[in-house]
């Protein structure tokens, strides 16, 4: 097959799609498919040397004027879709759908959240959480964006979601059940992850890795360790909340117990995580978290909020602790429970590695390849089993 992958983020961006797309593209290429990637990109990255990737990468300037952006994205994707048998869009869904329609190419969406909700939160239009947003009615702009997302999803031949939780919400958009396929995310082990020195002197080292946005609630993790002197916190990631979080650490007098590692490559981030004792993800929403799987593959016990797909990854009391979202005392209690029970911590460490192995990368690729193949050939049958139930150019 000739496969076009479309994504909103790609390395050096960080985040789930920026991990998923290059790994999936490489795996499909190794299976004999012709693969290329179209991605949005910061202006300073348009001239990056992408020869490290064994497939073409076409970068689009994401800072182009808003009035032209969608047209520019769709036009670029149209030119690349002409060379494809099938399109897999993991972002830029509306424009990718328009392009596939114009070129009469089948398209599969991978939906890992609600792009309208994320856009509205990032721009400060709303403060509602994911589930409240799904049920609410908002102003003309937001409702129009919701409608566009739904119309694009309806045009897709198949929709891949990474959790049963997210499948239920996508169905509420009016998408037929038989169009939605649950394929769990996976973790692709690195060849070797040596723990990196962590610049913390505390006896217990916590780590969180995420985009620093409001719904990740990193501020609550910082507050949770305020009166626990033996605990330090490593924060991997960057984002709009970074300066606010640094100021909070200063205000609480915790600068000697909190280290902001900033943006790191996947290998660097995992090496830092491997040097820590417990992984925390305190978000108010997750589709299915790549970073939890990565932490589990390193043998880190996990403290996570019981939202979204997290309970499908973390078994409470076995591989970690699940806590109620928005409950600072539950977060602090979970931290204390683990650091004061070395036996539990050790048992969970062993369990997480075993659990992570069940989310194999080859399984995810097999199931995705089957969906793409059936879509490209015009078949309507889904795979029988899902998830346990180079020339490089830049477009400026």
C-alpha positions as CSV (number, residue, x, y, z in Angstrom):
1,X,0.0,0.0,0.0
2,X,0.9,3.6,-0.5
3,X,0.1,5.2,2.9
4,X,-0.1,8.9,3.7
5,X,0.1,9.7,7.5
6,X,-1.1,13.2,8.5
7,X,-0.4,14.6,11.9
8,X,-0.5,17.9,13.8
9,X,2.7,17.3,15.7
10,X,5.9,15.5,14.9
11,X,9.4,15.5,16.4
12,X,10.9,17.7,17.8
13,X,7.3,18.3,19.1
14,X,6.5,16.2,22.1
15,X,3.2,14.3,22.8
16,X,1.5,11.1,21.9
17,X,1.1,11.7,18.2
18,X,4.7,12.8,17.9
19,X,5.7,9.4,19.3
20,X,3.1,7.4,17.5
21,X,3.5,8.7,13.9
22,X,7.3,8.2,13.4
23,X,7.2,4.8,15.0
24,X,4.1,3.7,13.0
25,X,5.5,5.1,9.7
26,X,8.8,3.2,10.2
27,X,7.1,0.0,11.1
28,X,4.8,0.1,8.1
29,X,7.7,0.9,5.8
30,X,9.6,-2.1,7.1
31,X,6.5,-4.2,6.2
32,X,6.9,-3.2,2.6
33,X,4.5,-0.3,2.4
34,X,5.3,3.1,0.7
35,X,5.0,5.6,3.5
36,X,5.1,9.4,3.7
37,X,4.2,11.9,6.5
38,X,2.7,15.3,6.3
39,X,2.9,17.4,9.5
40,X,2.4,20.9,10.8
41,X,5.6,22.4,12.2
42,X,7.0,25.5,13.9
43,X,8.6,27.9,11.4
44,X,12.1,27.4,12.8
45,X,11.8,23.6,12.2
46,X,10.8,23.8,8.5
47,X,14.4,23.4,7.4
48,X,15.3,20.6,9.8
49,X,17.3,17.7,8.3
50,X,14.7,14.9,8.4
51,X,17.1,12.4,6.9
52,X,17.1,10.5,10.2
53,X,13.7,9.2,9.1
54,X,13.6,6.6,6.5
55,X,10.4,8.1,4.9
56,X,9.6,11.5,3.4
57,X,8.5,14.2,5.8
58,X,6.6,17.2,4.4
59,X,6.4,20.0,7.0
60,X,3.7,22.7,6.9
61,X,4.2,26.1,8.7
62,X,1.7,26.0,11.5
63,X,2.1,29.8,12.1
64,X,0.8,30.9,8.7
65,X,-2.0,33.4,8.9
66,X,-5.2,31.9,10.4
67,X,-7.3,33.0,7.5
68,X,-5.3,30.9,5.0
69,X,-4.2,28.1,7.2
70,X,-6.9,25.5,6.5
71,X,-6.8,26.1,2.8
72,X,-3.0,25.8,2.8
73,X,-3.1,22.6,4.9
74,X,-5.8,21.0,2.6
75,X,-4.0,22.0,-0.6
76,X,-0.7,20.5,0.6
77,X,-2.4,17.3,1.7
78,X,-4.2,17.1,-1.6
79,X,-0.9,17.0,-3.5
80,X,0.5,14.2,-1.2
81,X,-2.8,12.2,-1.2
82,X,-2.6,11.9,-5.0
83,X,0.3,9.5,-4.4
84,X,-1.5,7.4,-1.7
85,X,-3.9,4.5,-1.6
86,X,-5.1,5.4,1.8
87,X,-4.8,8.2,4.3
88,X,-4.3,7.8,8.1
89,X,-4.9,11.1,9.9
90,X,-3.8,11.5,13.5
91,X,-4.5,15.3,13.5
92,X,-5.5,18.0,11.1
93,X,-8.6,15.9,10.6
94,X,-10.9,18.3,8.8
95,X,-8.3,19.4,6.2
96,X,-7.1,15.8,5.7
97,X,-10.7,14.7,5.2
98,X,-11.3,17.5,2.6
99,X,-8.2,16.5,0.8
100,X,-9.1,12.8,0.7
101,X,-12.6,13.7,-0.6
102,X,-11.2,15.8,-3.4
103,X,-8.7,13.1,-4.4
104,X,-11.3,10.3,-3.8
105,X,-8.9,8.5,-1.4
106,X,-10.2,6.5,1.6
107,X,-9.3,8.0,5.0
108,X,-9.0,6.5,8.4
109,X,-9.0,8.8,11.5
110,X,-7.1,8.1,14.7
111,X,-8.9,10.1,17.3
112,X,-7.2,10.4,20.7
113,X,-9.3,13.2,22.1
114,X,-11.6,16.0,21.1
115,X,-9.6,18.6,19.0
116,X,-12.3,21.2,19.5
117,X,-12.1,20.9,23.3
118,X,-8.3,21.1,23.3
119,X,-8.3,24.2,21.0
120,X,-11.0,25.9,23.2
121,X,-9.0,25.1,26.4
122,X,-5.7,26.2,24.9
123,X,-7.1,29.5,23.8
124,X,-8.8,30.2,27.1
125,X,-12.3,30.1,25.6
126,X,-13.5,27.6,28.2
127,X,-12.4,26.0,31.4
128,X,-14.8,23.0,31.3
129,X,-13.3,19.5,31.5
130,X,-13.6,17.0,28.6
131,X,-16.8,15.3,29.7
132,X,-18.6,18.5,30.5
133,X,-17.6,19.9,27.2
134,X,-19.1,16.8,25.4
135,X,-22.5,17.5,27.0
136,X,-22.6,21.3,26.8
137,X,-23.7,23.9,24.3
138,X,-21.4,26.8,23.6
139,X,-21.2,29.8,21.3
140,X,-21.3,29.9,17.6
141,X,-17.6,29.5,17.0
142,X,-17.2,26.5,19.2
143,X,-20.4,24.8,18.0
144,X,-19.2,25.3,14.4
145,X,-15.9,23.7,15.2
146,X,-17.7,20.8,16.9
147,X,-19.8,20.3,13.8
148,X,-16.8,20.3,11.5
149,X,-15.1,17.7,13.6
150,X,-18.2,15.5,13.6
151,X,-18.7,15.9,9.8
152,X,-15.1,15.0,9.2
153,X,-15.4,11.9,11.4
154,X,-18.5,10.8,9.5
155,X,-16.6,10.9,6.2
156,X,-13.9,8.6,7.6
157,X,-14.1,4.9,6.5
158,X,-12.9,3.8,9.9
159,X,-12.0,5.6,13.2
160,X,-9.3,4.2,15.4
161,X,-9.5,5.1,19.1
162,X,-7.0,4.1,21.8
163,X,-9.5,3.1,24.5
164,X,-13.0,1.9,25.2
165,X,-13.6,5.0,27.1
166,X,-13.0,7.2,24.1
167,X,-15.0,4.9,21.9
168,X,-18.1,5.6,24.0
169,X,-17.7,9.3,23.6
170,X,-17.0,9.2,19.8
171,X,-20.2,7.2,19.5
172,X,-22.1,10.1,21.1
173,X,-20.9,12.3,18.3
174,X,-23.3,10.2,16.1
175,X,-20.6,7.9,14.7
176,X,-21.9,4.3,14.1
177,X,-20.5,1.6,16.4
178,X,-19.2,-0.5,13.5
179,X,-17.1,2.3,12.2
180,X,-15.1,2.6,15.4
181,X,-12.2,0.3,16.2
182,X,-10.4,0.2,19.5
183,X,-6.7,-0.3,19.1
184,X,-4.8,0.3,22.3
185,X,-1.6,2.4,22.2
186,X,1.6,0.6,22.8
187,X,5.1,1.2,24.0
188,X,8.0,0.5,21.7
189,X,10.9,-0.4,23.9
190,X,14.2,1.4,23.4
191,X,17.2,-0.8,22.8
192,X,18.8,0.3,26.1
193,X,17.7,2.8,28.7
194,X,20.4,3.6,31.2
195,X,19.1,5.7,34.1
196,X,20.3,9.3,33.7
197,X,21.5,11.3,36.7
198,X,18.5,13.2,38.1
199,X,19.4,16.6,39.6
200,X,17.5,16.0,42.8
201,X,19.0,15.2,46.3
202,X,15.8,13.9,47.8
203,X,15.6,10.3,48.9
204,X,12.4,9.7,46.8
205,X,12.2,11.0,43.3
206,X,8.8,11.5,41.6
207,X,8.5,12.2,37.9
208,X,5.8,13.5,35.6
209,X,6.1,13.9,31.9
210,X,3.5,15.8,29.8
211,X,2.7,18.9,28.0
212,X,2.5,21.6,30.6
213,X,-1.1,22.6,30.0
214,X,-3.8,23.3,32.6
215,X,-5.6,20.0,32.4
216,X,-2.5,18.0,33.4
217,X,-2.7,19.6,36.8
218,X,1.0,19.6,37.5
219,X,0.4,22.4,40.0
220,X,-1.4,19.9,42.3
221,X,1.6,17.6,42.2
222,X,3.8,20.5,43.3
223,X,1.5,21.4,46.1
224,X,1.2,17.7,47.2
225,X,5.0,17.5,48.0
226,X,5.1,20.8,49.9
227,X,5.2,19.2,53.4
228,X,6.9,15.9,52.4
229,X,10.6,16.8,52.8
230,X,12.0,13.5,51.5
231,X,10.3,13.8,48.2
232,X,11.5,15.6,45.1
233,X,9.8,16.1,41.7
234,X,11.2,16.0,38.2
235,X,9.0,17.6,35.6
236,X,9.7,16.7,31.9
237,X,8.0,18.7,29.3
238,X,7.2,22.2,28.1
239,X,4.1,24.2,27.5
240,X,2.1,27.4,28.3
241,X,1.9,26.6,32.0
242,X,5.7,26.4,32.5
243,X,6.3,29.9,33.9
244,X,3.3,29.7,36.2
245,X,4.5,26.4,37.6
246,X,8.0,27.7,38.1
247,X,6.5,30.6,40.0
248,X,4.4,28.3,42.1
249,X,7.6,26.3,43.1
250,X,9.3,29.5,44.1
251,X,6.3,30.7,46.1
252,X,6.2,27.5,48.0
253,X,10.0,27.5,48.6
254,X,10.4,24.2,46.7
255,X,13.0,25.2,44.1
256,X,15.6,22.9,45.7
257,X,13.2,19.9,45.4
258,X,11.7,20.5,42.0
259,X,13.6,20.3,38.7
260,X,12.1,21.4,35.4
261,X,13.8,19.3,32.7
262,X,12.1,21.1,29.9
263,X,11.7,19.6,26.4
264,X,13.6,16.4,25.9
265,X,13.9,13.7,23.3
266,X,12.0,10.5,24.0
267,X,15.3,8.7,24.8
268,X,16.4,11.5,27.1
269,X,13.0,11.7,28.9
270,X,12.9,7.9,29.4
271,X,16.4,7.9,30.8
272,X,15.5,10.6,33.3
273,X,12.3,8.7,34.2
274,X,14.3,5.5,34.7
275,X,16.3,7.4,37.4
276,X,13.2,8.1,39.4
277,X,11.0,6.0,41.8
278,X,7.4,6.8,41.0
279,X,5.6,8.2,37.9
280,X,2.6,10.5,38.4
281,X,0.0,11.6,35.8
282,X,-2.5,13.9,37.5
283,X,-4.5,15.0,34.4
284,X,-8.3,15.6,34.3
285,X,-8.5,13.8,30.9
286,X,-6.6,11.2,29.0
287,X,-7.6,9.1,25.9
288,X,-5.0,6.5,26.5
289,X,-1.6,7.7,27.8
290,X,1.6,6.8,25.9
291,X,3.7,8.1,28.8
292,X,2.0,5.8,31.4
293,X,2.9,2.8,29.1
294,X,6.5,4.1,28.9
295,X,6.7,4.5,32.6
296,X,5.4,1.0,33.2
297,X,7.9,-0.4,30.7
298,X,10.6,1.1,32.9
299,X,9.2,-0.6,36.0
300,X,7.9,2.6,37.6
301,X,4.8,2.3,39.8
302,X,2.2,4.7,38.6
303,X,-0.1,7.1,40.4
304,X,-2.8,8.3,38.0
305,X,-6.2,9.9,38.0
306,X,-9.0,7.5,37.3
307,X,-10.1,9.4,34.1
308,X,-10.4,8.4,30.5
309,X,-8.4,5.4,29.5
310,X,-6.2,5.4,32.6
311,X,-8.1,2.6,34.4
312,X,-7.6,0.5,31.3
313,X,-3.8,0.7,31.8
314,X,-3.3,0.9,35.6
315,X,-4.6,-1.9,37.8
316,X,-5.2,-0.3,41.2
317,X,-3.1,-1.9,43.9
318,X,-1.1,-4.0,41.4
319,X,0.7,-1.7,39.0
320,X,-0.1,1.6,40.7
321,X,-2.8,3.6,42.4
322,X,-5.8,5.3,40.8
323,X,-7.1,8.4,42.5
324,X,-10.0,10.7,41.9
325,X,-9.3,13.6,39.6
326,X,-9.3,17.0,41.3
327,X,-8.7,15.6,44.8
328,X,-5.4,17.0,46.2
329,X,-5.7,15.0,49.4
330,X,-6.1,11.8,47.5
331,X,-3.0,12.6,45.5
332,X,-0.9,13.4,48.6
333,X,-2.2,10.2,50.4
334,X,-1.2,8.0,47.4
335,X,2.3,9.5,47.4
336,X,2.7,8.8,51.1
337,X,1.2,5.3,50.8
338,X,3.8,4.3,48.2
339,X,6.9,6.0,49.7
340,X,6.1,4.5,53.2
341,X,5.6,0.9,51.8
342,X,8.8,-0.3,50.2
343,X,7.4,-3.8,49.8
344,X,4.4,-2.5,47.8
345,X,6.6,-0.3,45.7
346,X,8.8,-3.2,44.8
347,X,5.9,-5.5,44.0
348,X,4.3,-2.8,41.8
349,X,7.6,-2.2,40.0
350,X,7.8,-5.9,39.0
351,X,4.1,-5.9,38.0
352,X,4.3,-2.8,35.8
353,X,7.0,-4.4,33.5
354,X,4.9,-7.5,33.0
355,X,1.8,-5.4,32.3
356,X,3.5,-3.2,29.8
357,X,4.6,-6.3,27.8
358,X,0.9,-7.0,26.9
359,X,0.7,-3.6,25.1
360,X,3.1,-4.7,22.4
361,X,4.1,-2.5,19.5
362,X,3.8,-5.3,17.0
363,X,0.2,-5.9,18.1
364,X,-0.7,-2.3,17.5
365,X,1.0,-2.2,14.1
366,X,-0.7,-5.5,13.0
367,X,-4.1,-4.2,13.9
368,X,-3.6,-0.8,12.3
369,X,-2.2,-2.4,9.1
370,X,-5.3,-4.6,8.9
371,X,-7.6,-1.6,9.2
372,X,-5.7,0.3,6.5
373,X,-5.6,-2.7,4.2
374,X,-9.4,-3.4,4.6
375,X,-10.1,0.3,4.0
376,X,-7.8,0.6,0.9
377,X,-9.4,-2.5,-0.7
378,X,-12.9,-1.3,0.0
379,X,-13.5,-4.1,2.5
380,X,-16.0,-3.6,5.3
381,X,-14.8,-6.3,7.7
382,X,-12.7,-5.2,10.7
383,X,-9.9,-7.3,12.0
384,X,-11.2,-10.1,14.2
385,X,-9.4,-9.0,17.4
386,X,-8.5,-5.6,18.7
387,X,-6.7,-4.6,21.8
388,X,-7.5,-7.3,24.2
389,X,-11.6,-7.3,24.4
390,X,13.9,9.3,0.7
391,X,13.3,12.7,-0.4
392,X,12.4,15.1,2.3
393,X,10.6,18.3,1.6
394,X,9.4,21.3,3.6
395,X,6.4,23.4,2.7
396,X,6.8,27.0,3.9
